[in-house]
Amino acid sequence: MSTVAKKSWLSRRASEVEESVTLAMTAKANQMREKGIDVISFSAGEPDFDTPEHIKKAAADALAKGLTKYTAATGLPALKKAIAAKFQRDNGLSYEAGQVVVSCGAKHSLYNVMQAVLEEGDEAIIPAPYWVSYPAMVKCAGATPVIVNTEEKDGLKMRPDQLRDAITPRTKMLVLCSPSNPTGMVYTKAELEALADVVLQTDVLVISDEIYEKLVFGVPFASIATTRPGMKERTVVVNGASKAYAMTGWRIGYAAGPKEIMDAAGRMQSQSTSNATSIAQHATIAALEGDQSCVEKMRVEYAKRRDAIVARLRAIPGVSCGEPQGAFYVFPRVSALYGKSANGRKIQGSVALAEALLEQAQIATVPGSGFGADAFIRLSYATSMEKIQAGLDRLEKFVRALA
């Protein structure tokens, strides 16, 4: 009996998409911990605080009331109303409930919008350093990511002339993230206005990832959707509960924008996940409508940790570090360490450095190459001050021992 040789069943896009370097490093650190190795992790972009009690109580109440059934695919009407009220209150943006889609995390919101807008032949401009998933999501939609490399003299932020030079007749989307993962930089309102002036001369759509909106230190937050007349109509704003309310595992994100786009994103979601978890939606209503002092308490603690980790990094030979103005990451330049050896192993880039730090110093970081910036590594300070100091002790000892 003859058989036909099996071809690969994988699609081209599945074959081309790489694993998230952030999740990969976190998984490797967890595997080491399971073996009893004391690993201090700076890799995960996840608050170490517990979800505030009033939010957990709302989830428990929803569970007790049996609110465990399907909701509308795009979210509970009460939650969409709360989200619209949040946009009006915090950002001065007015949206109808029909312009809001609730998804299974902000990552899901981004994915849905890109699937709804991008197609073969389109280009999406992404400033680097970028969050690891942006280029992969663009590719999953069949489009081409166009990476614009930013410079340290500009605070690792894209200039208007760089944006203008990157736009082609195929450009359909610009992806912005402020405050930034991985750099922690924050675009000022004036900087966003300058970018908006370029966008308004084109038909480019902006996705503004504002998931770290509440975590800023000494600078005001601004959304590009509010900068110029007409920008709201060509911007999709993405946010969620994960970072501000320490609700990463609850998986609630949301997006708001032009109704045509949000209707399409909702249809995409209706054919994939349907609704986000009903109980988590009820909890998010409590998060958005309840006492916001819990957010400020976490933000103040993050600011203290930022100051501590920046000071320690700046004291390590061969490491330079800017001062992040938001989120909970530092993105130090470590390229001066490349070419040196750790226990006979030469460090040739950020991946090799991150691997050596994990295996030899038992600290988990994320290589900058995953963010499009190989000269850097990312450290999250969403961990205790005690672990920050202990981890930086290990990092400093490792660096000083390099040959």
N, C-alpha and C positions, 0 to 999 in steps of 0.2 A: 504494500500500500504506500503510495507516494504522498508526501506532504509538501505543502507550500511553505517556503522559508518565511518566518514571521518578520515583518517590518516593525519598526518602533511604533507603538500606538500613541506616543506623546505628540502633542501639537508643538509647532515651532515656538509659540509664545511660552508654553510651559517649559520647554527645553532651555529657553534663553533666560528665564527669570532666575536670579540668584537668591539664595537664602539670605534673610536679613542678618547682617553682620552683628547687629546689636543682640538679637535673639540667640544667635549662635554662640557668642561669647558668654551670655548669661547661662545658656544651657551647659556649656563646658564647665563653668564655675560651679554650677549646681551638681554636676557629676563628681567633681572633685570633693565637694562637701559631703556627698553621700559616702565617699570613701574615708571620711573622717579628717580630711584636710581642712585646715582653718583658712578659708579664703575670705578676704575682704573685697566686696564687690562695689565698684564704681561704674558698673556697666549698664544697669537697667534704668530706664527713664521712668521710674515709678516712685511716687511718694512713699516714705516709710511710715507716715502717719496712718492711723486707723481712720476709717470713714467716720465722720462725726455722728454722735449718738442720735440726733433728731432725724437724720437721714436713714439710719438703720431702723429706727422705730417706725418710720413711714413704710419701709419695706415689710417689716413684721406685721404691721397693721393690714397692709394689702394682702399679705399671705393669709392672715387670720380671716379676712373677709372673703376669701376665695377669689380674689381678683387675679386669677391665674390663666385666664383664657386668652385667645387671640385678641389683639387690638387691630385697629386699622393699620395697614401695612406701613404707612408713613408716620405713625405715632398716635398716641392718645390726644384727642382734642384739647384736654386740659393741659397736657404738657406742651403742646405746640403754642397754646395761648401763653403759658409761662415763659417759653422761649422768646416769643414775640415781645413780651413785656420786658424781658431782660435786654434785648437788643435796643428797645426804645430807652430804657432807663440808663443803661451803661454806655451806649454808643450813639444814641440819637438817631438810630436807624428804624424806620417804620416798615414793618412787614405784616402782611395778612397771614393767617394760619396756613392758607394754601400755598404759601411760598416757603414753608418750613418742612423739612423732612428729617425725622428722627431715625438714626441708624445704629448699628451695633458697634459703636465707637467712632471717633473722628476719622480713623483710618478707613473705615467702611464708608463714611460720608464722602471722603476724598475719592475713593475708588468708584463709587456710584456716579459722581459728577463727571469724572473722567470718562467712564464708560458711556455716559449719556452724550458727551460733547465731542470726544476725539474719535478719529478713525484713520484708516490707512492714508498716508500722504500728509497728514497734519504734523505740525511741530509744536512742541510745548517748551517754552523757555524756563529754565530752572537755574537760579543763581547757586554757585557753589562757594562754600560748603552747604550741602543740602541734607535734609533728612533722608535716610537711606531708601525709603520706600517710594519717593516721588518718581525717579526714573523708571523703576520697575512697573509702577502703575501706568505710566505713560505707554510703556512698551506693551503691557497687557491690553491696552486699548488699540493697539496696532499703530500708534503714532511714534514719532521720533523725539526723544528728549534732546534739547539743545542746551548744553551746559555753558554758563557764563561764569568764568573764574573771577572772583572778587579779590581785593587786595587788602593787606593788613593796614595800610595807610588810610584806607577808607572804612576801617572798622569791620572788614569782611562783609560789607554791604554793597549792593549793586548800584552803580552810578547811572544816571539817565542816559549818558552817551553810550554806555555799554548795552543798555536795553535797546536803544535805537539801532545800534549796529547789528544786534542779534535778530531783529525782526526781518522776516522775509515774507513773500506772498503766501507761504505755507504756514506761517505762524498763526495758531488759533488760540493759544493759551499762555498765560504767564502764571507761574506758581510762586507765591510769596509766603514766607513764614516769619512772623514777628510777634513776640519775641522768638528768637531762633533756636531750634534744635538743629545743629549741635553747638553753635557758638555762644548763645546767650545774648547776642546783640539785639538791639531794638531800633527799628527805623523811627526817626523823628517824624512829626507831622510834615515838616518842610521837605524832608527827603521823600516822603510818600507823595506829596504834592508834585514834586519834580518828576517822579516816575509816572504819576497819573497824567501829567501834561503830555508825556510821550504816548501813553496808551490811548488817550482820547483822540490822537491823530490817526488811529488805526481802528480795526474792528476786532481787536484782541480781547478775549475774556480773561479776567483775573480770578484765580482762586486764592483767597486770602486765608491762610491757616493761622487761626488766632487761639489755639488751644492753651497757650501759656499767658493769655491776656491778663490774668489776675496776678501773675508773678512777675512784677517789675519792681526795681529798686532805685528810687530817687529820680525816676523819669516817668513822664506820663505815657500811657498807652494811646496809640492812634490806629484807626483802621483806614486803609486806603479807600474803602467804600464811602467814607465821609469827607474826602479831601476836596473834591471838585464836583460841581454840578454835572450829572451824567455818569459819575463813577459807580454809584449804587446800582444803576441799571446794567452795568457790565461787570459786576463783581459777584461771586459766590463766596459768602463768608462761612467758614467752617469753624466749629468750636465743639465743646463737649464737657462732660462732668469729670473726666478722669483725673486731670492734673489739679484743678483748683479745689476739688472736694475730696481728693484722695479716693477716687472711685474707679481705679483702672480696671479691676476685674468685673465691674458691673456692666461694662461695655455699652455706654450711652454716648453717642456723638450726635451732632445735628448740623444741618447746613441750611442757609437761607439765601435766596437770590431771585433772579428773574423767574417768573412763574413757568414759562415754557421749559426752562432748564430743570426746575425743581419737579415739575410734572413728569418729565422724562426720567429723572433720577429716581422718583418714586416708582415708576413702572419697572425700572431695572431691578429695584429692590423687591418689588412684589413678585418677581419671577426668580428670586434667589433666596433670600432669608425670610421674606415677609417681615413681620414686625420685630423690633427689638424686644427683649424680655419684658413682659408686662410689669413684673414686680419692680424691676430696675427703673422702669419709666415712672412709676409712682414715687419711688425714692428720689428721683431727679426733680420732680415737682417740688418736693420738700426742700431739696438743695437750693433750687433757684428762688423759691418764695420765702424760705426761712431766714433765720438769723445768719448774717454773713460774717460775724466776728470770727468764726472758725477759719475762714479763708485768710483773714488778716493775721491771725495767730500763726498759721503755717508760713505765711509770707515773711513775717518778721524773723522767724527761725531760719528760713532759707537765707535771708540776708546775712545773718551772723555766720552761717556756714560758708557762704560765698567769701566773705572777708577772710575767714580762717584758711580756706583752701588756696585762695589766690596768694596770700602772704607766704604760705609754705612752699608753693610751687615756684614763686619768684626767688626763693632762697636756694634752689637746687641748681647747681652748675649745669649749663647746657639746656636749661628749660626756660622759656619765656612765656608769659601769660598775660593777656589783656584782662580787663575787668568786665565781666559780663553784666549787663544791665537788666537781664530778665531770665526767665526759665530757671532750671536748676542744674546747669552744666557749665563746666569750664572746658576750654578747647586750647590747651597749651601747645606751642610749637616745640617739637622735640627733635627736629631734623639735625641739630648739632650733635646728637648722640649717634646718628647713623654712621656706619663704618667702624664703630667700636665693637668690642666683643664682650659677651657675658658668659663666663665659664667656658671660653673657647668657641662660643657660637657668635658669629658675626651678625650684627643687626643691620639689615639692609633697607628697612622701611618700617612703616607703622604696624604692619601685620606681624613682622618678626619681633618688634619691640613689645607689642601687646601679648604675644605668645610667651616671650621670655619673662615678662612681668608676671604672668599667670603661673607659669611653671616653676619659676625660680624664686619669685618674691611673694607668690600667693595673693596677688591683687589683680582683680579683673577690671580692665579698661576696654575701650573700643577703638580699634585702629581708624585713623582719619581717612584711610583709603576708601572705606565704605561710605564716607560722606563727600567723596570727591576731593579730598585734601590730604594727601599722603604725608605731608610734613607735620601733621598734628595727631594727637590722640584726644579722645573725649573721656572726661570723667564726670559722672553725676554726683552731686553732693546731696542727693535725696537720701541721705543716710545719717546716722547719729554723729555728733561732734566727736565722740570717742572713737568711732570707726574711722572718721576722716583723719584724725591725728595719728592713729595707729597705722592706717594705710599709707599716709604720707611719710611716716618713719620708714616703712619698708621701701617705698619708692626712692627716697633719698639715699638709703643704704645701698640699694641696687645700682643707682646711677653713679655713686661715688666709687663703687667697686669695678666699674667698667674699665676695660683695658684699651 
